[in-house]
Amino acid sequence: MDLKELKRRRIALANEMQKNSVAILSSASKNFRTKDVENPYRQHSDFLYLTGISEPNLINIVFKENDEVISILFRDNTSDHEKVWEGKRLDNAEIKEKYGFSEIYNMSNYEDQIVNYIRQKETIYIEQGLNIKLDHIILQKLKKLSENCQKAIIPLNSITQKLRLIKSDYEINMIKGAAKVSIQAHKEAMKKSKPGIYEYELDAEIKYVFNKNNMHFAYMSIVGGGNNACTLHYIKNDSLLKDKDLVLIDAAAENNGYASDITRTFPVNGKFTKEQSLIYDIVLKAQEKTIEFIRPGITWNDVHQVTVNEISKGLIELDLLKDNFENVIKKESYKEFFMHRTGHWLGLDVHDVGEYENILFEPGMVITVEPGIYINESNESIPKKWRGIGIRIEDDVLITKDGNEVITKDLAKGRSEIEALCT
């Protein structure tokens, strides 16, 4: 990660912190799949944002001193045991230079050092629940110190979620890199789709592209054929793909911690049926109208209302909603078929941090736009020809000064384009 970028973030954090305060951050712990078999390591996003380091067993302290931002890291050099089993990591001198820390101390010193920093400060910013041992140390020390001087504890994310909401050029480039690889993966899945293969085979094609580009998946892939597409977070991916069914794929790569998030729905055999086409076109029109509307100064509620209006109109035209438009909106009847929000923030977390209520869009924010219609085969109130159709179309959108930029625009979503890719 660019050192100037890290320094900019630390300065921004310190400027938002109260006077005479300190922020104490912990890295994520190792995560185990079974007793002694580790899952791939994923750093806590706030820690990655402020340090750039993807390692466990670290503690970072940030504070201001004489108008200078001080960032101290607690980290041990590679032990002889680790060198044998895991390989040598950069030593502390190299880490200090590469990531711009003011000082690095061994982990064996962190308890006493933290007490010294807490004693000197009036306000402590921490993330409780991530490192139970660190929480206990801080709270116990604060309890003793508060007998003489009351100290405030503030959640660190009250600041970091605001900082992370507006992406820098570096962050935007990382998201675009993830999106580029994700687009390649979706194209390969479309090309390989055919009746008689399993959902996990398309998932394998997607993950192959991620791995080939040295990227991890940003979240568990959803590959839902037929009625499985009507389960919003379906991740079993173990069913047979059938002729004349659709398959919904929600899958994307992560690039140096930054996620993309893409969904496409396409016919297993390469050709949409009449009913699938009609539903698909409603979702596509809703997405296009919503994206066209997105610009600085609007809110999530504004965005969602555009999507809801378009989907409701389309469902009324197909007689799937048997009421007038005003009543459908008032009664929220559309939720039978479109039950989730239109999108979410995107960044270091695929569902990135940030408030949703009363937040005006600003240049540098990155969002998803993902309308959908889901008609479960169990819904006997709907004519059978519509049942089992689940469609979602999702793109990543950057808010710009003049409107927006669709980061994932290079992936086909028009019906004719999709059919051309699938055959």
C-alpha positions in Angstrom: 0.0 0.0 0.0 1.2 3.5 -0.8 2.9 5.1 2.2 1.4 8.5 1.5 -2.1 6.9 1.5 -1.5 5.4 4.9 -0.2 8.7 6.4 -3.2 10.6 5.0 -5.6 8.1 6.7 -3.8 8.4 10.0 -3.8 12.2 9.9 -7.6 12.1 9.0 -8.2 9.8 12.0 -6.2 12.0 14.4 -8.0 15.1 13.2 -11.4 13.6 14.0 -10.3 12.3 17.4 -11.0 14.4 20.5 -8.2 16.4 22.1 -5.9 14.5 24.3 -7.1 11.1 23.1 -5.7 7.8 21.9 -7.0 5.1 19.5 -6.1 1.5 20.2 -6.6 -1.1 17.4 -6.2 -4.8 17.3 -5.6 -7.0 14.3 -7.9 -9.9 13.6 -7.1 -13.3 15.1 -6.3 -16.4 13.0 -9.5 -18.2 12.0 -9.5 -22.0 12.1 -11.5 -24.3 9.8 -10.9 -27.3 12.1 -8.7 -27.9 15.2 -5.4 -26.8 13.7 -6.2 -26.1 10.1 -6.4 -22.4 9.3 -8.8 -20.6 7.0 -7.1 -18.0 4.7 -6.3 -15.0 6.9 -8.4 -11.9 6.5 -7.4 -8.7 8.4 -9.9 -6.6 10.3 -10.9 -3.9 7.8 -10.3 -0.9 10.1 -6.9 -2.3 11.1 -6.0 -2.8 7.4 -7.2 0.7 6.6 -4.9 2.3 9.1 -1.8 0.0 9.0 -1.8 -1.7 5.6 -0.6 -4.9 7.2 -2.4 -8.2 6.8 -1.0 -10.2 9.8 -2.4 -11.5 13.1 -1.1 -10.7 16.6 -0.6 -6.9 16.1 -1.7 -3.9 18.1 -1.6 -0.3 16.8 -1.8 2.9 18.8 -2.5 6.3 17.2 -2.4 9.7 18.9 -1.3 13.2 18.4 1.7 14.7 20.1 2.7 18.4 19.5 0.6 18.4 16.3 2.4 15.3 15.0 0.5 12.1 14.4 2.2 9.2 16.2 1.4 5.6 15.1 3.0 2.8 17.2 2.9 -0.9 16.3 3.4 -3.8 18.7 4.7 -6.8 16.7 7.2 -9.6 17.2 9.8 -10.6 14.7 9.6 -14.1 13.1 10.4 -16.8 15.7 12.6 -19.8 14.8 9.5 -22.0 15.0 7.6 -19.7 12.6 10.5 -19.7 10.1 10.3 -23.5 9.9 6.6 -23.8 9.6 5.3 -20.6 8.0 8.4 -18.8 6.6 10.1 -15.6 7.5 8.2 -12.4 7.6 9.6 -8.9 7.2 11.4 -7.8 10.3 10.3 -4.9 12.4 12.8 -2.5 10.9 11.5 -3.2 7.4 7.9 -2.9 8.5 8.6 0.4 10.2 10.0 1.8 7.0 7.5 0.3 4.6 4.4 1.3 6.5 5.6 4.5 8.1 5.2 3.7 11.8 6.7 6.1 14.4 8.0 3.2 16.4 7.6 -0.6 16.7 7.8 -2.5 20.0 7.7 -6.2 20.8 4.4 -7.6 21.8 5.8 -8.6 25.2 5.9 -4.9 26.1 2.4 -4.0 25.0 0.5 -4.2 28.3 2.7 -1.8 30.3 3.0 0.5 27.3 -0.8 0.7 26.8 -1.3 1.6 30.4 1.1 4.5 30.0 -0.8 5.8 27.0 -4.1 5.4 28.7 -3.0 7.2 31.8 -2.0 10.3 29.8 -5.2 10.5 27.8 -8.7 11.7 28.6 -10.5 9.7 25.8 -9.9 6.2 24.5 -11.1 5.0 21.1 -11.3 1.2 20.9 -13.3 -1.6 19.1 -14.6 -3.8 21.8 -15.2 -7.5 21.0 -12.4 -8.0 18.5 -9.6 -8.8 21.0 -11.1 -10.0 24.3 -7.7 -10.0 26.1 -7.0 -6.5 25.0 -10.5 -5.4 26.0 -10.0 -6.9 29.4 -6.6 -5.2 29.9 -7.9 -1.8 28.8 -11.1 -1.9 30.9 -9.3 -3.2 34.0 -6.7 -0.5 33.8 -9.3 2.2 33.1 -11.2 1.0 36.2 -8.2 1.6 38.3 -7.3 4.9 36.7 -10.8 6.2 36.8 -10.7 6.3 40.6 -8.5 9.4 40.2 -9.6 10.6 36.7 -12.7 9.8 34.7 -12.0 8.7 31.1 -14.3 8.4 28.2 -14.5 5.3 26.0 -15.7 5.9 22.4 -16.1 3.3 19.6 -13.4 3.7 17.0 -15.8 3.0 14.2 -17.7 6.2 15.0 -14.8 7.8 13.1 -13.5 5.1 10.8 -16.9 4.5 9.1 -17.0 8.1 8.1 -13.5 8.1 6.8 -14.0 4.9 4.8 -17.2 6.2 3.2 -15.3 8.5 0.8 -12.8 6.5 -1.3 -9.5 7.9 -2.4 -8.1 7.4 -5.9 -6.0 4.5 -4.5 -9.1 2.8 -3.1 -11.1 3.4 -6.3 -8.4 1.8 -8.3 -8.3 -1.3 -6.0 -12.1 -1.7 -6.5 -11.8 -1.3 -10.2 -9.1 -3.9 -10.3 -11.3 -6.3 -8.4 -14.2 -5.6 -10.7 -12.1 -6.2 -13.8 -11.2 -9.7 -12.6 -14.8 -10.3 -11.5 -16.1 -9.4 -14.9 -13.7 -12.0 -16.5 -15.0 -14.6 -14.1 -18.7 -13.9 -14.9 -18.0 -14.1 -18.6 -16.3 -17.5 -18.2 -19.3 -18.8 -16.2 -21.7 -17.6 -19.0 -19.6 -19.3 -21.6 -19.4 -22.6 -19.7 -23.1 -22.8 -18.7 -25.1 -25.6 -20.1 -27.9 -28.0 -18.9 -26.6 -31.0 -17.0 -23.7 -29.5 -15.1 -23.9 -28.5 -11.4 -23.9 -25.1 -9.9 -20.6 -25.8 -8.2 -19.0 -26.3 -11.6 -19.8 -22.7 -12.6 -18.5 -21.6 -9.1 -15.3 -23.4 -9.9 -14.9 -21.5 -13.2 -15.3 -18.3 -11.2 -12.8 -19.1 -8.5 -10.3 -20.3 -11.1 -10.3 -16.8 -12.6 -9.9 -15.3 -9.2 -7.0 -17.6 -8.3 -5.3 -17.1 -11.6 -5.3 -13.3 -10.9 -4.0 -13.8 -7.3 -7.3 -12.6 -5.8 -9.5 -14.1 -3.2 -13.3 -14.1 -3.3 -14.9 -11.1 -1.6 -17.7 -13.3 -0.2 -19.2 -16.8 -0.7 -20.4 -17.1 -4.3 -24.1 -17.5 -4.9 -24.8 -19.7 -7.9 -28.5 -20.4 -7.9 -30.2 -22.3 -10.7 -34.0 -22.3 -11.2 -35.9 -21.7 -7.9 -32.6 -21.5 -5.9 -32.2 -18.0 -7.3 -35.2 -17.0 -5.2 -33.2 -17.6 -2.0 -31.4 -14.4 -1.5 -28.2 -15.7 0.1 -28.2 -19.2 -1.4 -24.6 -20.6 -1.1 -25.1 -24.4 -1.3 -24.3 -24.3 -5.0 -24.9 -28.1 -5.3 -27.9 -28.5 -7.6 -28.1 -29.6 -11.2 -28.6 -26.9 -13.7 -31.6 -27.7 -15.9 -32.7 -26.8 -19.4 -34.9 -23.7 -19.7 -34.0 -22.6 -16.2 -32.2 -19.4 -15.3 -29.0 -19.3 -13.1 -28.3 -16.3 -10.9 -24.6 -15.7 -10.0 -23.6 -13.2 -7.4 -19.8 -13.5 -7.1 -16.9 -11.1 -7.0 -13.2 -10.8 -6.3 -11.3 -9.0 -3.5 -8.2 -6.9 -4.5 -5.8 -6.1 -1.7 -8.7 -6.1 0.7 -11.1 -4.2 -1.5 -14.3 -5.9 -2.7 -16.3 -5.8 -5.9 -19.8 -7.1 -6.0 -21.5 -8.3 -9.2 -24.7 -10.2 -10.0 -25.9 -11.5 -13.4 -28.8 -13.8 -14.2 -28.7 -15.7 -17.5 -30.4 -18.7 -19.1 -28.7 -22.1 -18.5 -29.1 -23.1 -22.1 -28.3 -19.6 -23.5 -31.9 -18.6 -24.5 -34.4 -16.7 -22.4 -38.0 -17.9 -22.4 -40.8 -15.5 -23.0 -41.7 -15.2 -19.3 -38.1 -14.9 -18.2 -37.5 -12.2 -20.8 -40.5 -10.2 -19.5 -39.3 -10.3 -15.9 -35.7 -9.7 -16.8 -36.6 -6.6 -18.7 -38.4 -5.1 -15.7 -35.4 -5.6 -13.5 -33.0 -4.3 -16.1 -35.2 -1.2 -16.7 -35.4 -0.6 -13.0 -31.6 -0.8 -12.6 -30.9 1.5 -15.6 -33.4 4.1 -14.4 -31.9 4.0 -10.9 -28.3 4.3 -12.1 -29.4 7.2 -14.4 -30.8 8.9 -11.3 -27.8 8.5 -9.0 -25.7 11.7 -8.4 -24.4 13.7 -5.5 -26.9 15.2 -3.1 -29.5 12.4 -3.1 -30.1 9.7 -0.4 -30.5 5.9 -0.3 -34.2 6.4 0.2 -34.4 8.4 -3.0 -32.5 5.7 -4.8 -34.6 2.9 -3.5 -37.9 4.7 -4.3 -36.9 4.9 -8.0 -36.2 1.2 -8.1 -39.4 0.3 -6.2 -41.5 2.5 -8.6 -40.1 0.9 -11.7 -40.4 -2.7 -10.4 -44.0 -2.0 -9.2 -45.1 -0.6 -12.6 -43.6 -3.6 -14.4 -45.3 -6.1 -12.1 -48.6 -4.3 -12.4 -48.4 -4.4 -16.2 -47.8 -8.2 -16.1 -50.8 -8.5 -13.7 -48.6 -10.0 -11.1 -49.6 -7.2 -8.7 -53.4 -6.7 -9.0 -53.8 -3.2 -7.6 -53.2 0.3 -8.8 -49.8 1.9 -8.5 -50.6 4.1 -5.5 -51.9 1.3 -3.4 -49.0 -1.0 -4.3 -46.6 1.6 -3.1 -48.6 2.5 0.0 -49.2 -1.1 1.0 -45.7 -2.2 -0.1 -47.2 -5.0 -2.0 -44.1 -5.2 -4.2 -42.2 -6.7 -1.3 -43.8 -10.1 -2.2 -41.4 -10.1 -5.1 -38.7 -7.5 -4.2 -38.0 -7.7 -0.5 -34.5 -6.2 -0.2 -33.0 -2.8 -0.5 -31.6 -1.5 -3.8 -27.9 -1.5 -2.8 -25.2 -1.0 -0.2 -21.9 0.7 0.4 -18.9 -1.1 -1.1 -15.2 -1.0 -0.1 -13.0 -3.0 2.3 -16.1 -4.9 3.3 -18.4 -6.0 0.6 -21.2 -4.6 2.8 -19.1 -1.7 3.7 -19.4 0.5 6.8 -21.4 3.7 6.9 -24.8 5.0 7.9 -27.8 4.7 5.5 -30.3 7.2 7.0 -30.0 10.9 6.1 -26.7 10.5 4.3 -26.3 12.6 1.1 -24.3 11.0 -1.7 -20.9 12.6 -2.3 -18.2 12.1 -4.9 -16.0 9.2 -3.9 -18.7 7.0 -2.5 -19.0 3.6 -4.0 -22.3 1.7 -4.0 -24.0 -1.3 -5.5 -27.3 -1.1 -7.4 -29.0 -4.5 -7.4 -32.8 -4.6 -8.0 -34.4 -8.0 -8.3 -37.6 -9.9 -8.7 -38.1 -13.3 -7.1 -41.1 -15.5 -7.8 -40.8 -18.6 -5.6 -42.2 -21.9 -7.1 -44.1 -22.3 -3.8 -46.2 -19.2 -4.5 -49.4 -20.8 -5.7 -51.2 -17.4 -5.9 -49.2 -16.8 -9.1 -49.7 -18.5 -12.5 -47.4 -21.5 -12.8 -45.6 -20.1 -15.9 -44.0 -17.4 -13.7 -42.9 -19.6 -10.7 -39.3 -20.4 -10.1 -38.0 -17.2 -11.8 -35.4 -15.3 -9.7 -33.6 -12.4 -11.3 -31.1 -9.9 -9.9 -28.8 -7.6 -11.8 -26.1 -5.9 -9.8 -23.4 -3.3 -10.7 -20.8 -1.3 -8.8 -21.3 2.5 -9.1 -18.9 5.3 -8.2 -20.5 8.7 -7.3 -18.7 11.4 -9.2 -18.9 15.2 -9.3 -21.1 15.2 -12.3 -23.2 12.1 -11.6 -21.8 8.5 -11.5 -19.5 6.0 -13.2 -20.5 2.3 -13.5 -17.4 0.5 -12.6 -18.7 -2.8 -13.9 -20.2 -1.5 -17.1 -18.1 -3.9 -19.3 -20.1 -7.0 -18.2 -23.0 -7.7 -20.5 -26.5 -7.3 -19.1 -28.8 -6.7 -22.1 -30.6 -9.9 -23.1 -29.1 -10.1 -26.6 -25.6 -9.5 -25.2 -26.0 -12.2 -22.6 -27.4 -14.7 -25.1 -24.4 -14.0 -27.4 -22.0 -14.7 -24.5 -23.8 -17.9 -23.5 -23.7 -19.5 -27.0 
